[in-house]
Amino acid sequence: MKKKVTKKKKQRDFQNTLAELTQKDDFIDYQFEHNDSSICLGYLKSAIDTEKLEKYILPQIQQNDYIDLNEVINDIPITKSQLIDDPDQLQEMLIQGFVFIYMENVNPQYLLIPIPLTKTRQVGIPEVEFSVVGPKEAFVENIDTNLNLVRKRISVPELSMEKMKVGTVTKTKVAVVSIEGIADKENVRTVIQRIKDVQMDQVIDSSYIQQAITDNQNSPFPQLLDTERPDRIAAVLTEGKVAIFVDGSPHVLIGPTTLVEFFSAFEDYFLNWTLASAFRLIRLFAVFFSILITPLYVAILTHHFELIPKTLLGTLVSSRTQVPFPPILEAIILELTIELLREAGARLPSKIGQTIGIVGGIVIGTASVEAGLTSNVLLIIVALAALGSFTTPVYQMGNTIRLIRFPLLAFAHIYGILGVGICIAYIMVHLLKLTSLGRPFLEPIFPFRLTDLKDAFIRLPFDKQNKRPFAVRPEKVLRSAKQDYEK
Amino acid sequence: MVKVKDQVPALMVFFLISAAQSGVGVLGFQSVINKYAGHDAWISIIVAGLGFNIIIWIMYRILQNNDGGEIVSIHKFTYGKWLGGILSFIFSVYLILTSIVVLRTYIEIIQVWMFPYVKVWALLLLLIPLIYYIISGEFRIVVGVCFFGVVYPFFLIFTLFYPLKYSNLTNILPILDHSFTEILQSSSLAIFSFLGISTLLVFYPFIRESRKSQKFAHIGNIYTTFLYVFICLVSYIYYNQSELQNTIWATLGLWKIIEMPFLARFEYVGIATLFFSILPNVALYLWASTRSLHNLFGISHKKTAVFLLAIVYIACIIISGREFIAFINDITGKAGGILLFCYIPILFLINLIRRKVKKNAS
């Protein structure tokens, strides 16, 4: 008797829930009558894959006479179906892309079948970190595809993926990936703990997580590396680093990282070590040049022109005779113009962007020199500096380099070369203070580690790289621990 | 007790010692030390360097044999609370004074060579926050600055090969033309250039496996000695002794003749680069002073640092004029000499007796 009452109550509950659900615009329900049992099927249209529904689920229940939901489970060729009793969970499951089936006459239970719609872009070629040689796959917005891209590159059972949900509204899936036995457990713990502590309602992209868990969020320097290359992720995971995947983001975060890592392009590993080292050095030189050349121009022309030999001074002076501004103003105007061009180019569709580049670079540049607003030497210098800043393989670091030029310009204007020195000292101390997941950011320069220099400013051949970078404190330092992975 | 996390590897003692020893002195010691030994004064530097090795050895004996391993607690143990406290306070004041002298002398060089009309107070407004940024945090940062202070200005060594083109080897011949006493007398002048090792008495507990660090301290000292000898030799064969009499900053004079297709007047670059050698000096002295005052009075490290930087700021503005700066330099140099070569051995002996007495008593 009592059982019957609960059954009735449950049916009433169901009616209530159904009424609640029907208020949603995209909720759809079907009712069929089969012999003496009535079947109800419902889903959210925006959450499920209708094709699967029509192909695998509807034919089954329409053609067969079921009296028990357990029979339905066995007949429908979709895994991870589940039976629940409580209609309160229903709504949440529907949002995640489940279809529910309810039979009135049997013991009230709901069969939930997952057929979420996961439309995603095809795996494409890397655009931000393009390389001429080497793999051509880049991450997409779907976390499962991304994890698969890494999983198929690292075929060991030790690859661990800790999954969690972040964001009170978006409930974004986040996965912390590392290789057990290589990655330092403390690093993994730090990452997981920091992600769990994130208090945000929305996580739209991996950069949200990056900003939330970074060591010093006031620093212009990024303290976690982001990449769109699955091959790079595979490589750093084997080095013992930790990767953070965020659903909806084609960029994966890597930590702990160091400053020099931001200047290593992944292509360095596809080239012969001599070439790779030379290119890396050129890139570092380009970055230093890009940061320092305009401030040095301002410093020398404002304060100590006697530093320039006579012959070169002649060229400089003659280019500046028409210019009515002091060097600092001239430099700031040109630097801002370049920044404007870059911003405009980045915001516009690529075809118009090219036009803007030509208009800005050639027309404005030539015209401003001819009008006597800037000197052509400075024009060359600023253009070269911009070119230099484009050589940074990691986009975020390129932004930082764009920015730190301006305080250097200000210091150069006030105290000349000494001012540049003071500003560099500020940056140096700041970098010394920075950490990435609690590990020093300037390693291997300071704390000085000779073994880690093998893959810093230059890249030595692979047979010299037999130790993992000490900066990440790997649990296994030697790379060639053959007995572990070649059973 | 200092936590393991805050400690730095033993190797860093090398950088700490050599960064503390090479500062403004590099620019002008040549025309000071030749007072007695003339062109043989470079031998005096070697003698002084050996002397410093002995002092480092004594310091390590004091530091290793006392728990706590830093000057304030050693003073307290040796002399009791009051006398020990006063001596620690004097030591801290000496450290502040040294940092003021180094900073002010560097600013003087800037005034003479780069910006004659620079406002000292304005320049300091840029430098003081930088020093605070360094010393307010962990010791690791100070060590990092010392590290860069040794590594980065190292390339200046190569610039000293350039003047060799115009040099005359006969300027230092005949070698050992002066008596041993004269060389010793010049050594007593040479020690002022590398007094920085007194900070070892403060940062010793911050060294991981500090007992093993002694060899690095000696190597650091030998490295600085080598550096000074090299600079001295180049100067002495470039200038003759009578020219040196009229030169205050001989090293800057050496740089003056360097010429490259894109660069004349190298001394500007030299002075700006040397900033990275001055900065660790000032930072290390002030950190050491802050730390020992913090140990002495128990006021928080950051507050003490702010207070000391205020003193440095005011003092640097008050001290002006060549004579005054030279006078202050002289006083600190003498105080440092007395501290290292008289007081440290005395402290060593008294401490030894004190420990023996205590051992016997218990």
Interface residues (C-beta under 8 A of the other chain):
Chain A: H303 H304 E306 L307 I308 P309 K310 L312 F411 I414 Y415 G416 I417 L418 G419 V420 G421 I422 A425 Y426 M428 V429 H430 L432 K433 P440 L442 F446 P447 F448
Chain B: V8 P9 L11 I110 M114 F115 V118 L123 L126 L127 L130 Y133 I134 G137 R140 I141 G144 V145 F147 F148 E259 M260 P261 F262 L263 A264 R265 Y268 V269 I271 A272 T273 F275 F276 L279
